[in-house]
Amino acid sequence: MTETSKKRKKIPKLKSNQTDTISKRGIIDASWQILLSSNLMDKKEEKPQKPNNETNYTGTFRRARKKKSKEHVDNMKNLEILDLNKVATVDSNDKNVNEVKNNKKKDKLTKFLAMDCEMVGVGYEGADHMLARVSIVNKFGDCIYDKFVKAREEVVDYRTSVSGIRKEDLVNGEDFETVQKEVAELLRGRILVGHSLKNDLSVLFLSHSKRNIRDTSRYKPFRKITKGSTPSLKRLAKEILGIDIQSGEHSSVEDAKAVMQLYCTVAKSWEQSLSQKRGYSRKFVES
């Protein structure tokens, strides 16, 4: 008995389709080009073939099937090869807005996150701002966080016509301290994209590293549209994306998606300019 046969005895028994897959994969990887170029495809038929009751996948398909059987579809990097109809979808305007969405495909944290906040008026004549809602989307524009925030003081102006905020939204909202802590945790170590982020971070009483901020209101190529003045998100969306937003009541989810889309249109050139300026490179990749 050869050493090869002895080694094979130690290999645990596999299902018939798995054994067939492993043996065929080596043959396909090594000789498929030779077989095609020399018209030797008929020789493959000389090998005993199993009935075609099951499809014997190889490579990525085999790994996908194995992970699916172990209920690890959420950890797969190649979801595109599976039946996407089986993947549940989540509406970004879920009725229960105060729950972080748990969809395994759409709640994915990425290195780049976009945030937008809605505020209400407090203080004298409602001139001061207080956080009422905060929404965060990932690089793909999927909403991963969206919560209303309980009022910490008397609200003078809900600014409903602009903010879309109503009294009942805040009554059923989350405590400010909880939201602040959760948002800080999400943003830690990530690139934050937004429009006039200074205002959003201010009402959250949070800070973020300047080198990890991408503010579309301060991006010079965007400011050229308004001849140097600060452009509104509404105008940038119309001029660059060709879409209308903020028609009537605002939605922080809609605004966050728009600002991420704006960033994505110029991500490569923006990151290259930062690389030249700061002496480092950063790729706009999923993380």
LINQUI-V537543 format. One record per residue. N is the residue number from 1. RES is the residue in one letter. PSI is psi in whole degrees, -180 to 180 (none if undefined). OMEGA is omega as a letter, one per 40 degrees, with the letter a starting at -180 (none if undefined). Layout:
n->N res->RES psi->PSI omega->OMEGA
n->N res->RES psi->PSI omega->OMEGA
This chain:
n->1 res->M psi->129 omega->a
n->2 res->T psi->167 omega->i
n->3 res->E psi->-32 omega->a
n->4 res->T psi->-45 omega->a
n->5 res->S psi->-34 omega->i
n->6 res->K psi->-42 omega->i
n->7 res->K psi->-38 omega->a
n->8 res->R psi->-30 omega->a
n->9 res->K psi->-29 omega->a
n->10 res->K psi->-17 omega->a
n->11 res->I psi->128 omega->i
n->12 res->P psi->150 omega->a
n->13 res->K psi->136 omega->i
n->14 res->L psi->162 omega->i
n->15 res->K psi->155 omega->a
n->16 res->S psi->-42 omega->a
n->17 res->N psi->-31 omega->i
n->18 res->Q psi->-42 omega->i
n->19 res->T psi->-45 omega->a
n->20 res->D psi->-39 omega->a
n->21 res->T psi->-45 omega->a
n->22 res->I psi->-45 omega->a
n->23 res->S psi->-40 omega->a
n->24 res->K psi->-33 omega->a
n->25 res->R psi->-42 omega->i
n->26 res->G psi->-40 omega->a
n->27 res->I psi->-46 omega->a
n->28 res->I psi->-46 omega->a
n->29 res->D psi->-37 omega->a
n->30 res->A psi->-31 omega->a
n->31 res->S psi->10 omega->a
n->32 res->W psi->-33 omega->i
n->33 res->Q psi->-38 omega->i
n->34 res->I psi->-43 omega->a
n->35 res->L psi->-40 omega->a
n->36 res->L psi->-40 omega->a
n->37 res->S psi->-26 omega->a
n->38 res->S psi->11 omega->i
n->39 res->N psi->39 omega->i
n->40 res->L psi->21 omega->a
n->41 res->M psi->-26 omega->a
n->42 res->D psi->-27 omega->a
n->43 res->K psi->-27 omega->i
n->44 res->K psi->-31 omega->a
n->45 res->E psi->-16 omega->i
n->46 res->E psi->-23 omega->i
n->47 res->K psi->141 omega->i
n->48 res->P psi->133 omega->a
n->49 res->Q psi->141 omega->i
n->50 res->K psi->154 omega->i
n->51 res->P psi->149 omega->a
n->52 res->N psi->38 omega->i
n->53 res->N psi->-29 omega->a
n->54 res->E psi->151 omega->i
n->55 res->T psi->123 omega->a
n->56 res->N psi->102 omega->a
n->57 res->Y psi->156 omega->i
n->58 res->T psi->165 omega->i
n->59 res->G psi->-128 omega->a
n->60 res->T psi->-37 omega->a
n->61 res->F psi->-40 omega->i
n->62 res->R psi->-44 omega->i
n->63 res->R psi->-38 omega->a
n->64 res->A psi->-43 omega->a
n->65 res->R psi->-39 omega->a
n->66 res->K psi->-44 omega->a
n->67 res->K psi->-34 omega->i
n->68 res->K psi->-39 omega->a
n->69 res->S psi->-25 omega->i
n->70 res->K psi->10 omega->i
n->71 res->E psi->42 omega->i
n->72 res->H psi->34 omega->a
n->73 res->V psi->-31 omega->a
n->74 res->D psi->-20 omega->a
n->75 res->N psi->0 omega->a
n->76 res->M psi->144 omega->i
n->77 res->K psi->-12 omega->a
n->78 res->N psi->57 omega->a
n->79 res->L psi->-21 omega->a
n->80 res->E psi->-24 omega->a
n->81 res->I psi->-8 omega->i
n->82 res->L psi->173 omega->i
n->83 res->D psi->103 omega->a
n->84 res->L psi->-15 omega->i
n->85 res->N psi->-19 omega->a
n->86 res->K psi->-9 omega->a
n->87 res->V psi->124 omega->a
n->88 res->A psi->145 omega->i
n->89 res->T psi->154 omega->a
n->90 res->V psi->130 omega->i
n->91 res->D psi->131 omega->a
n->92 res->S psi->-19 omega->i
n->93 res->N psi->44 omega->i
n->94 res->D psi->141 omega->a
n->95 res->K psi->-40 omega->i
n->96 res->N psi->81 omega->a
n->97 res->V psi->-17 omega->a
n->98 res->N psi->19 omega->i
n->99 res->E psi->132 omega->i
n->100 res->V psi->131 omega->a
n->101 res->K psi->139 omega->a
n->102 res->N psi->9 omega->i
n->103 res->N psi->130 omega->a
n->104 res->K psi->-21 omega->i
n->105 res->K psi->-37 omega->a
n->106 res->K psi->-8 omega->i
n->107 res->D psi->15 omega->a
n->108 res->K psi->128 omega->i
n->109 res->L psi->135 omega->i
n->110 res->T psi->166 omega->a
n->111 res->K psi->-31 omega->i
n->112 res->F psi->127 omega->i
n->113 res->L psi->143 omega->i
n->114 res->A psi->138 omega->a
n->115 res->M psi->146 omega->i
n->116 res->D psi->145 omega->a
n->117 res->C psi->149 omega->i
n->118 res->E psi->144 omega->a
n->119 res->M psi->159 omega->i
n->120 res->V psi->164 omega->a
n->121 res->G psi->132 omega->i
n->122 res->V psi->174 omega->i
n->123 res->G psi->-164 omega->a
n->124 res->Y psi->119 omega->i
n->125 res->E psi->22 omega->i
n->126 res->G psi->26 omega->a
n->127 res->A psi->-22 omega->a
n->128 res->D psi->155 omega->a
n->129 res->H psi->141 omega->i
n->130 res->M psi->137 omega->a
n->131 res->L psi->132 omega->i
n->132 res->A psi->-29 omega->a
n->133 res->R psi->142 omega->i
n->134 res->V psi->133 omega->a
n->135 res->S psi->141 omega->i
n->136 res->I psi->134 omega->i
n->137 res->V psi->156 omega->i
n->138 res->N psi->-173 omega->a
n->139 res->K psi->-26 omega->a
n->140 res->F psi->2 omega->i
n->141 res->G psi->13 omega->i
n->142 res->D psi->132 omega->a
n->143 res->C psi->121 omega->a
n->144 res->I psi->-10 omega->a
n->145 res->Y psi->132 omega->a
n->146 res->D psi->107 omega->a
n->147 res->K psi->141 omega->i
n->148 res->F psi->156 omega->a
n->149 res->V psi->132 omega->i
n->150 res->K psi->144 omega->i
n->151 res->A psi->137 omega->i
n->152 res->R psi->-9 omega->i
n->153 res->E psi->174 omega->a
n->154 res->E psi->131 omega->i
n->155 res->V psi->123 omega->i
n->156 res->V psi->-38 omega->a
n->157 res->D psi->116 omega->i
n->158 res->Y psi->-15 omega->i
n->159 res->R psi->38 omega->a
n->160 res->T psi->-38 omega->a
n->161 res->S psi->-23 omega->i
n->162 res->V psi->-48 omega->a
n->163 res->S psi->-27 omega->a
n->164 res->G psi->8 omega->a
n->165 res->I psi->137 omega->i
n->166 res->R psi->162 omega->a
n->167 res->K psi->-45 omega->a
n->168 res->E psi->-26 omega->i
n->169 res->D psi->-42 omega->a
n->170 res->L psi->-33 omega->i
n->171 res->V psi->-40 omega->a
n->172 res->N psi->11 omega->a
n->173 res->G psi->178 omega->i
n->174 res->E psi->155 omega->i
n->175 res->D psi->142 omega->a
n->176 res->F psi->-44 omega->a
n->177 res->E psi->-38 omega->i
n->178 res->T psi->-47 omega->a
n->179 res->V psi->-45 omega->a
n->180 res->Q psi->-45 omega->a
n->181 res->K psi->-43 omega->a
n->182 res->E psi->-43 omega->i
n->183 res->V psi->-43 omega->i
n->184 res->A psi->-39 omega->a
n->185 res->E psi->-40 omega->i
n->186 res->L psi->-39 omega->a
n->187 res->L psi->-16 omega->a
n->188 res->R psi->122 omega->i
n->189 res->G psi->8 omega->a
n->190 res->R psi->164 omega->i
n->191 res->I psi->123 omega->a
n->192 res->L psi->122 omega->i
n->193 res->V psi->140 omega->i
n->194 res->G psi->-180 omega->i
n->195 res->H psi->119 omega->a
n->196 res->S psi->54 omega->a
n->197 res->L psi->-22 omega->i
n->198 res->K psi->-40 omega->a
n->199 res->N psi->-42 omega->a
n->200 res->D psi->-45 omega->i
n->201 res->L psi->-32 omega->a
n->202 res->S psi->-45 omega->a
n->203 res->V psi->-18 omega->i
n->204 res->L psi->-9 omega->a
n->205 res->F psi->45 omega->i
n->206 res->L psi->159 omega->i
n->207 res->S psi->162 omega->i
n->208 res->H psi->143 omega->a
n->209 res->S psi->132 omega->a
n->210 res->K psi->-39 omega->a
n->211 res->R psi->-15 omega->i
n->212 res->N psi->21 omega->i
n->213 res->I psi->136 omega->i
n->214 res->R psi->97 omega->a
n->215 res->D psi->112 omega->a
n->216 res->T psi->-20 omega->i
n->217 res->S psi->-15 omega->a
n->218 res->R psi->-2 omega->a
n->219 res->Y psi->120 omega->a
n->220 res->K psi->-46 omega->i
n->221 res->P psi->-32 omega->i
n->222 res->F psi->-36 omega->a
n->223 res->R psi->-21 omega->i
n->224 res->K psi->-26 omega->i
n->225 res->I psi->-35 omega->a
n->226 res->T psi->23 omega->i
n->227 res->K psi->41 omega->i
n->228 res->G psi->-19 omega->i
n->229 res->S psi->166 omega->a
n->230 res->T psi->119 omega->a
n->231 res->P psi->148 omega->i
n->232 res->S psi->155 omega->i
n->233 res->L psi->-36 omega->i
n->234 res->K psi->-44 omega->a
n->235 res->R psi->-42 omega->i
n->236 res->L psi->-41 omega->i
n->237 res->A psi->-38 omega->a
n->238 res->K psi->-47 omega->a
n->239 res->E psi->-40 omega->a
n->240 res->I psi->-43 omega->a
n->241 res->L psi->-19 omega->a
n->242 res->G psi->29 omega->i
n->243 res->I psi->154 omega->i
n->244 res->D psi->125 omega->i
n->245 res->I psi->170 omega->i
n->246 res->Q psi->35 omega->i
n->247 res->S psi->96 omega->a
n->248 res->G psi->-135 omega->a
n->249 res->E psi->137 omega->a
n->250 res->H psi->158 omega->i
n->251 res->S psi->123 omega->a
n->252 res->S psi->-28 omega->i
n->253 res->V psi->-47 omega->i
n->254 res->E psi->-43 omega->a
n->255 res->D psi->-40 omega->i
n->256 res->A psi->-39 omega->i
n->257 res->K psi->-42 omega->a
n->258 res->A psi->-42 omega->a
n->259 res->V psi->-33 omega->i
n->260 res->M psi->-39 omega->i
n->261 res->Q psi->-38 omega->i
n->262 res->L psi->-46 omega->i
n->263 res->Y psi->-43 omega->a
n->264 res->C psi->-31 omega->a
n->265 res->T psi->-24 omega->a
n->266 res->V psi->13 omega->a
n->267 res->A psi->-46 omega->a
n->268 res->K psi->-51 omega->a
n->269 res->S psi->-35 omega->i
n->270 res->W psi->-47 omega->a
n->271 res->E psi->-34 omega->i
n->272 res->Q psi->-40 omega->i
n->273 res->S psi->-38 omega->i
n->274 res->L psi->-36 omega->i
n->275 res->S psi->-44 omega->i
n->276 res->Q psi->-37 omega->a
n->277 res->K psi->-41 omega->a
n->278 res->R psi->-8 omega->i
n->279 res->G psi->29 omega->i
n->280 res->Y psi->164 omega->a
n->281 res->S psi->146 omega->i
n->282 res->R psi->128 omega->a
n->283 res->K psi->142 omega->i
n->284 res->F psi->83 omega->a
n->285 res->V psi->160 omega->i
n->286 res->E psi->138 omega->i
n->287 res->S psi->none omega->none
